[in-house]
Amino acid sequence: MINKKLGVILTVALCAAAMTGCGKETTTTEAPKNATTEAVTEVTTEEAKKEETTTEATTEKKEEKTTEKKEEKTTEKKEEKTTEKKTEATTEATAASPVKNQVYRLVGDNETIGCYYFYSDTDGEYIDAVYTKADSKFTYKVSDKEIKMTFADGKEVKVTFDSANKSFTMETGNTAKAIDGAAADKYVFYNAQMIAEKAINHYSETSGVNTTIDKAYMDKNGLVTVTLIDSSNKVVAQYAIDAVDVTGREMMSDVQVDLKSY
């Protein structure tokens, strides 16, 4: 009986030991699996973050390049438009200025009234044939049959333009014609007052007598006649001088004169 009980006790003990051993193997097996899963998850998460970062960086670069290209295209278009506008403006100005760099002499029945200088596409100057004026500059615009000039003081002058004959007619009926071969940037026109002052200087130097102007005017061919008087109002000299080359004669003494240097 004792032997049978011992046998039963040993059998139970062995079974218990066996069951305890099985439990340890189960615990040992599960622990590494959980650790591996967590490690894999962490690696996957890090890779995902790297991919997101790479994707974001790539996207930003693409957006930056796209923005730069758009800006470049916009700038190029603006520059093209600006160039086109400048070209159009220049073309229009040139087309609208058939009198550019020309000089027109305005004449009456027997005298020259003045000269119109058209320097650029839009700017000019009027030189009176007798008196030197302080400011005779103007801006102008040409249409098919009209030239509109606006002077510095706001005065407007409109003339009828005849491009075929290179002339224009004032409201007074006087006509201005282009001077052949006269370029506005080179042509020199001396009015009667300028030439009279040169004549005074010339007569004073050659005779020692001081004089004043009695009369001075310019005929329709551009010849300036100046009459000088002394202190007793006696006529002492009379000059006939070309308004362009400033040469001519002192008629009372019948002497050839050149007044350029006076």
Summary of the structure (lengths in Angstrom):
residues: 262
radius of gyration: 52.4
end to end distance: 166.5
largest distance: 184.8
contacts: 688
relative contact order: 0.08
helix: 42%
strand: 31%
